[in-house]
Amino acid sequence: MPTVAALRPYEPGKPIEELQRELGIGDPVKLASNENPLGPSPKAVAAMRAALGEVNRYPDGACWAVCQKIAARHGVAPDRIFMAGGSVEVLNLLAFLFIRPGLNAVFSEHSFAIYALATAAAGGQSKTVPMQDGFYFDLDAMANAIDANTRIVFLDNPTNPAGTIVKRAAWERFLARVPEHVVIVADEAYFEFVRDGDYPDSLEYHDPRRMIVTMRTFSKIFGLAGVRVGYAVARPDLVQLLHKVRQPFNVTSLAQAAVLAGLDDDAHVRATLENNAAGIEYLEGEFKRLGLAYVPSHANFILTEVGDGQAVFDRLLKLGVIVRPMGAYGWPHHVRISVGLPAENRKLVAALENV
Ligand SMILES: Cc1ncc(COP(=O)(O)O)c(C=O)c1O
C-alpha cells in the first residue's frame, strides 16, 4: 500500500543502553518517554515474580480477572473492558477496524504520533486541524473537519506533547456535534496526573447512542511501560469487534499479574503524584529563571522552548541527559522533558544551563 511505503516508523525516546553504547556515558538520565521515574509498583513487581513459574502456560486470552477488577473500579460491566498490549494496540486495532482507503480520521496537529501512523497504515487519510493559541486543541475546528467519510476522531487529553487539556465545556460542546457514525477516541494516558477541576472524565459521557472509546494505560502512573498493558472502555459491541481482530493472547500473564496487584498499590500512585507535582513545580520555576518559555503542563512532562531543539537534544545527550526533540511533532524549537526524580531534574537543569 503506498500510504504504508511512505510511512516513517514511530521514533521512540532514545534508550539509556543506546546512549551508553554510543557515547560511553556511565549513568545517563532518561527524561524522554514520560515514564514513571519512581520505578514500577513494588506490589506489581512482587506479583510478576510470583507468576514467573507459570510462564510455560498461555495467559488467559480474555483477561477475565483483570477485566472484572477494572470494571468494578469504574463501576461498569466487565463486557465493556478491552485489555491490550499497551494503549497503542487499541489505537492500531481501531484504525484497522474503521479506516479504509477513502475514509479518514480527524485529530489535532501536534497530537500523539501514533494517530497518523495507524490511520495511514490502514490506508486512510489523516485530517489534521491546527491548534489554537499555539498549544491548545481547537475542538470547534475539529468538529467542523468531520465529514461523511470520517470514522474516527482521536483526542488525547491531556495531549502529548503539549501537556494541555480540553476542559469540560469545550468537550461537551464537541460531543454534541460529533455524528453518531464517528468513533470518539478519548486517549487518557495521563488521566491520573490531572489536578484541574474542569477536566472531564470521558467515562462519564458514555451512552449507548455514542461510540466513545476511553483509553487508559498502565505505562505512566503505574510504572509498567515495559510490560505493555493498557485498556479501553467502550460499548460492548465495540469491545466485541476489538476482540475479533486482536491477537489471541495479546496481554501476557506477567502483565495481567502486574495489573491485578498494581491497581491496589495506592501508596505507589500517591508517591508518583507527589513526585510529579513537585517536579513540575521545580522545573517550571527553573525554566522561568532561565528565561525559557514552556507550556504549563497537566501531565508528567513539559514542552519547553530551547531554540534549536535538535542541537540542544544532542548537547544534552553528551552531558548524559536524554530528552525528546520535537521536530517530528512540528515543533523544531522545543524539547519535551519528562519529570524525573529530584536529582534527575536537578541534573537536567544544570545541563540545560550548560548548553
Ligand atoms: C497520548 C498517549 N497515548 C498513548 C500512549 C501509549 O501508551 P501505551 O504505553 O499504553 O501504549 C502514550 C505514550 O506515550 C501517549 O502519550
The ligand as an ORCA input file, in Angstrom:
! r2SCAN-3c Opt
* xyz 0 1
  C      -1.261     10.268     24.402
  C      -0.686      8.900     24.530
  N      -1.458      7.845     24.270
  C      -0.983      6.593     24.362
  C       0.322      6.367     24.738
  C       0.850      4.969     24.703
  O       0.723      4.297     25.839
  P       0.982      2.728     25.925
  O       2.312      2.580     26.554
  O      -0.141      2.272     26.790
  O       0.911      2.109     24.566
  C       1.161      7.418     25.028
  C       2.565      7.156     25.394
  O       3.426      7.949     25.411
  C       0.653      8.723     24.906
  O       1.423      9.772     25.137
*
